[in-house]
Amino acid sequence: MTAHEGHGSMRTHHGCCDCGSCGEDVAEGISRRDFLKAGSVAMGGLAMTGLTWSAMAAAEGADPPQAIARKPIVVKPILTYATPGRRPQTSWRSWGGIQTQAHADQEVQRIGAELGKLAKAADFPVKFLPVSPAKAPADVTKALAESAEADVVILYAAGGWTNCFDIIAKSGKDMIFFVRHKSGPVYLWYEIVSPIFLRRFSDRLAIKGIDDRDVVVDSSGELLWRLRGLCGLKNTRGTRIVAIGGASGWGGGGGGRAPKLSKDKLKFDIRTVSYQELSKLLQAAMKDAAAVKAAADRAAAYLNDKSVKLETKREFVDNAFLLDSVFRSVMAKADARAITVNACMGTIMPMSKTTACLALSTLNDAGYLAFCESDFVVIPSGVLLANISGRPQFLNDPTYPHAGVITLAHCTAPRRMNGKDLEPARIMTHFESDYGAAPKVEMRKGQKVTNIIPDFAMARWVGLSAEIVDAPFLPICRSQIDVAYKVPDLKVAERMPGFHWETIYGDYMREVGYALKKTSITWEPLG
């Protein structure tokens, strides 16, 4: 195995090329050797060795392993308030409808009921801890000490002063300010959260890591999407991912540093499996009659769906489900939910007797995070999107924006794009090799989608809201969509960095931006 696989010259460029390696005559005056310097394969990460199919198959039993569920975001609500006493001929109370202990007790009950409804409405895992009332800094300190598991504090700022709030701000936990205007008794901090807390009597934000996006007035829905974003970020940080054939990064600039950047910025835990190890596993699995039969049975069930049309050899599909089982077992061994395949357009084919495309598609449909090309420039954005939405991600190659439309295509699209229903699909060969099994997923027209466009340096991610307007059948990667956007074409062309995009059903622009503000990655939403 070489670090890069040539796929012909740039004159017959392949859209899914690994790490930008595209043959001998890349462009006028640039040799293939020079072009290969633009891509990089880094075997960084803890290597998994000594894997045996017999041990893994025995450990998992007859049924294929299932994906690890997302961890819940743990939320601590704290109500700050004051109970002032009347004093003659002077101002003795601040603004607000919470003035007595009885008022505060009622407010604790109101908050608990609202959060109970919010928990039922949430489409992501969330755990709300009991509401803690706090009249003094010591009460806040106690509430935090009793809630060490909390990831985020919702501060219901009915009253109290900044010495209470600063304790939370310095705790290291994320913080959301909630104030009331009309949803209940009006809060003091509805008046003064900006000048006194956020800006500290100045004209600029003064609290590190906290800004106006952390303030919610009245709306439980506004709380919900922020918590959704934070849940996605919690599940993205520390992601353990298996990299078949090593970790890599597409393109030049920061591409070669992409695996390290993923570790540094989002604490990714990359576990590498060499192709030598994978080959041994696949050879053993192919000799395992029970495993082969189980794969064939799963393939038959998949193809029995009336919305699926087989347009390649059935053996490629059977082998894809066997590859799916091997990948699941490797992830189970690593205690990982995510996997990526390097050199997926050549190296894996002779040993798997198929392509990785369909296996990656079925893994995404089953709740795993499965990516082709081992491109750690884009993989972190796909992990975040999937963890925010609870839906499969579609890693794709973009084209050039024009007439308000851009084509996105790849051969590994999931079918369960909305997280529940399977889209129709044609199971064909992988386009560039005309071999194996790859889905042409017929994504639905009119569907709103969120696109993330990461830069090579993992410093700036661009977001683009769009709508699917066509699912054409061009001679390019099999799953393909034309998406329309409401941004000038030139702006999209000038601002889109990197190469690969990530696309997901639904509008999650706010959640992505809110999650990224907790990181060192800049979010640039277009439009």
N, C-alpha and C positions, 0 to 999 in steps of 0.2 A: 504494500500500500504506500502510495506517495502522498505527500501533504496536499497536493492538488491534482485534480483530474482534468485533463483537457477535453473540451467538448466541441472541437472544430474551431474554425477561425471566427473572428469578429464579424465577418461578412455573413455568417450564418449563426448569429448570436443566439444563444439559448437563454431564455428568460429566467430559468431557475438555476443558473450556474452556481456552483459551490465556490464561495469566497471570491468571486470575481475572476476565476480562472477560465479562460475562454479560448484556448487554442494558441497556435503558433503566431499567426499574423494578426495581432490584436488591432492595431491601427498603424497608419503610416508613420514610420520612424520609431515605433515602440515595439520592442521584441517581446515574445512570450515571457522570457525570463524576467524582464523589467516589469511586465504587467503582473506577474505572480507576486511581486513584492507588495502589491496593493492589498493582497489578501494574506491571512495568517491563520495557521492552525496552532492552537496552544493546548498541549496535553495537560495544562494546569488543572489541579483538582485531585482529590484523593482517588487513586486507582482502585477499582474493584477487581480482584484476582481470585483465582481458585474456585470460580463458579462452576457448579455442576448441575445439569438439568435434572438428574435423578433426585438430588436433594431438594431442589426448589419445587419440583413437581410433587414430591411427597409432602412437603410442608404445606402446599396450597390445596391439596386434595383434588377432587374431581372438578369443582367449579373454578373458573378463572378468578384471580384476585380482583377485588373491587377498589375503586379509587378512594383515597383518603378524603374525608369531608373537610370543608373549610372550618377553621376555628372561629368561635364566636367573638365578637367585639364585646368587651366587658365595660359597662358604663356605670359610673357612680354619680348620682344626682345629689347635689348639696344646695340647700336653701339658706341664703344669708338674709338676715332680717334684724330689726331693732324694735324694742318696745319702750319708746320714750315716755317720760313722765311730764305731766303738765307743770309749767313754771309761769308765774305771773309776769305780765308786761314784757315778754320777750319771745322770740321764735324758739319753740321747744320741739318741733317735729319737722322732719324732712318730707318731701313729696312721697306719695305712695299709699296704697290701700292696706298694707300689712303693718299695723301699728300696735297690736296687742298679741299676747300669747295665744289667745283663742283664734285670732286671724291666722297666725302662723300654723297652728295645728290644722286648721281647715285647708290651708294651702298645701301642707304636706300630703293630705289626703287627695287633693285635686291633682297634684303632680303625679302621685302614684297611679291614679286612675288613667291619666293621660298617657303615661308610659306603658301601662298595661295594654292600652289600645294600640300604641305604637309597636309594641312587640308582636302583636297579632298581625299587623299590617306589613311588617318587615319581610322582604324577600331575601334576606341574608341572615346569617346566624348572629343573634345579639342576646346578651344577658344584662338585665338591669338589676343593679343592687338596690337595697332599700334606701329611701330618701333620708338624708341626715340634715336636721335643722341645725343652724349654726348662728349664734349671736356674737361670738367672740373668736379671735384667732385660735385660741386653744381648742374650740369646738371643731374648727376646720382641720387642725392638726390631728385630732383624734379620729375624725371621719376618714382621713387619708390613711392613717395607720391601720385602721380596721378594714381597709379596702385595698390592700396591696396588689390584688389581682387586677384591679381596674386599669384599663387602657386609656380611658378618657373620662373627664369630669364634665358634667353639665352643671354649670353654675347658675342657679336660679337666683338672680341678683335683685331680690325685693328691697333690700336695704343693706346695711353694713358698709364697711369702708375698705379701702385698697389694701390695708394690712392683712385682711382676710384673703383677698384675691391673690396677693403676691405669693402667699404660701402655696397656692395651687399652681401658679405660673412657674414656680421654682421646683415643683415636684418632679418634673420630667414627664408628666402625663399630658396628653393632649387636652385642650380646654375649649369648651363651647360656652359662650355667654348666652343665657336666655332671659329676655325681659318681656314684660307684659305691657300691652297697650289696651287691647279690648278683649283678650281671651280670659280675663279674670281681673282681680284687683290690680290696678296699675302699679308698676314697680318704680322705685326711685331711679334705678339705673337706666330706665328708658330715657330719662333726661340727660344723664351725665356720663354714660359709658364711654363716649368718644373723647370729650375734653379732659376728663379727670383720669380715667383708667388707661385708655389706649394711647392718648397723646400727652398725658401728665402735664397739663397746663402749658402745652406748646402747640406748634402747628404741624408737628411731624409725629409719626408713630414712634413709641418709645419702649415698647415691650417686645423683646426678642421672641420671634416665633408666633406672635399673636397679632392679628390685624382685624380689619372690618369684616373679613369673610368668616370670622369666628363668632359673630354676633347674630342672633336670631331673635326676631320680634314676633311673638304670638304663635307662629306656624309650626305645628308638629311635622308637617311635610318638609319644611326647611331643615328641621333636625334630622329627619329620616335620611335625606340624601347625603348629608354630611357624614352621618354614621356609616352609611353604605360605603362611602369613599374611604373612611378610616378602617373599616373592616377589610376592604380590599388591600389596603396598604399593609395592615397587620399580617395578612396571609401571604403577602408577596415578600416582605422582609424575611430573610433566612430561608428562602425557598431551596429545598434540596432537589436537584435535578440530575438525572443520569444522562451523560453525554456519550453516546455510542461513537467510537472513533475519535473522541476528544472534543474539547471546546474550541470554538473558532469565532471569527468575526468577519463579516463581509466587508470588502472594500478597504480603502486606505484611511488616512487620518487616524482616528481612534479605533478603527475596526480591529486592528491587531491587538489592541489593548482591551477589547470588549469583555472577554471573560473576567479579567482583573477588575475592570470598572464595575461589573455586575456584583462582584464580591465586595468591593470597597463601598459602593454607594447603596446597595440593597442587601448586603450580607448573603449573597447567593452561596450555596454549598454545592459545588459541582463534583459529582462522582463520575469518573471516567471508566468506560468499559472498552477495551481495545477490540479491534475487529478479530484478532486471534481468539480472544475469549468468546466473542459472539459466535464465531464460526463453530467452535466446539459445542456451544449450547444448541445451535441450530441443527448440527449433524445428529446430536443425541436426540433432540426432539423429533426429527424426521424418522428416527428408528423406533420411537415410542408409539406403538400401535394405538394406545388409548388416547394419547395427545393428538395424533393425526386424525383419528375418528371424531374426537370432540371438535377439532377445528373444522372438519368437513360438515359436521352437524350445524355448527354455528354459521358457517357460510351458507348452508342450505336455507336456514331460517332467515338470514339476511336477504337472500335472493328471492325468497318466497313472497316478500313484500311486493304487492302489485305496482307500487310506485317506483320500483327498481327494475332497470332493464340491463341485462348482461350483454356486453358487446366486446368481450375479450374471452380468453380461454378460462374455463371453469377452474382449472388447476391453479391458475394465478390467484384466484380468489381464495381457494382452500389454503394455499400457502400463505396468503396475507393474514388469514385468521390464526394460522400457526405462529406466524411472526408476532401477531398481536399478543398471543399467549406468552411467548417468550419475553416480550417487552414487559408485560404485566408482572411476570415472575421476577424479572430483574429489578423492577421498581419496588416490588414488595420486599425483596432482599435488602434493598437500600433504604427502605422506609421512606420512599419518595412518591410524590404524586405526578412528577413531571419528567419528561424524557425528550431528548433531541437526537437526531441522527446526522452525523457528518458524512460527507462523501456519499450522500444518499442517491446520487444520480449515476452511480457506477459500482462502487466497491461492494455494496450490500447485495446487489442483484444476483451475482453468481452463487452466493452462499445461501440466500433465502429462496431462490428460484422464483422470485417475484420482485416487485418494487415495494418500497416502504409506504407508498402513498395511501393505499386503502387502510393499512394497519394504523397509521397515524390518524386517519379520519375516524375510524371506529373507536380508537382510544379517546379522542376528544369527545365523541358522542357519549362515552361511558363516564365522563367526569374527570378524566385525566387531562393534563396539559401536555400535548404532544406537538413537537415542532420539527420540521425538516431543516436541513442545511446547518444545524448547530450554529446559527448566527446569533451570537449574544449581543449584537447591536440592537436587534429587534425583540428578541425573546423576552426580556424583562417587561417590555410594554404589553406584550400579549399575556403574560402572567398577571400583570396588574388588571388589565381589562377583564380577564376571566374571573379573577377574584372579586372584583367589584360587582360584576353583573351576575355571576353564577351561570354564565352561558359560555359555550365553546367559542374560541377565537379562530379567526381565519388569517393566517400569515400569507401575504401575497406579494406579487411583483406589481408595482404601479407602472403606468405608461406616461404619456405626456398630456397635461391638461389642455383642453381645447373646447370651445363652444359650450362651456359650462359642464363638461363631462370628462371623466377619466376612466379608463378600463383597468380593472384589478383582476389578476388571475394567478392561479397556482393549481397544483394537482393534488393537494392534500386537504381540501375543504371538509369540514364536518357537515353532517346532515341535520343534526339537532341544534340548528342555529339559534332558535329562541329558547333553548334550554329544555324544551318539552317535546315538540313535534318534529318528526323526521321529514325533511324536504325530499321531493322526488330526485332520483339520481340515475344517471347512466354510468355503468361500470365499464370503463374503457381501458386501453393501454395508457401508460404514462406517455405524454406527448413526445418529449425529446428522444426517448429511447424506443418508442413504439413497442413497449414490452410491459409485462406485468399487469397490475390492476390499479386503476386510479378513478376516483369518482368525479363525474361532471355533475355537481350539485346544482339543481335548478332553483336558485335562490329567488325569493318572491319579489315581484315588482311592486313598487310603492313602499317597501320596507325602509324605515329610517335606520341609518347605521352611523356608528362612531368610528372614525379612523384615527389612529395614532401614527405619526411619522417621526421616528427617532433619528437624531443625528448620530454620526459615527463616534463622537466624543462623549456620548451619554451626558450631555450638558443641556440640551434643548430638545424637547419633544413638542411637535406641532400637532394640533388637533383640528380635524375637519369634519363637520357634520355633513351628511349627504343622504341621498335617497337612491335606492336601486331603481333604475329605469329600464334596464334590459339585462338578460342573461344570454348573451350571444353564443355562437359556436364558431369562433375564429380558429385558425390553425396555430394556436398558442396553448399554454397550459389549460387543462381541461375545465376546471371550475373557473368561470369568468363572469364578471358583472361589470356593467357600465353604471357608474354612480354620478348623479348630478348634484351640484353644489351651488350655493348662492354667494359666491366670492368671485371677483375678477380672475380670469384665467392667469393673467400675468402675476397676480399676487400669489396664487397657488404655486406656479412654476418657480418664482423667485424665492419663496419662503420654504419650500419642501426640502429638507436635508436628507442625508443618508440614502438608503435604497429601499429595503423592504418596508412594507406597511403592515399594520395590524388592523383588522376590521371586525366589528361585532355588531349584532343586531341591537338596536335601541339607541337612545340618546343618553350617554354617560359623560358628556363633556364636563359638566360641573363637578361630578365625583372625581374624575381624573385630575382636574385642576386642583381640587381641594386636597387630594392625597399628595400630589407632587409638591405642594407648598410646604409639606413637612419633610421634604428631601432637598438635596442640592441640585435637582433637575428643574430647569425652567420650563414652564408650560406656556405655549403660545397658541391660543385658540384663534383660528381664522374665521372672520365673519362675526 
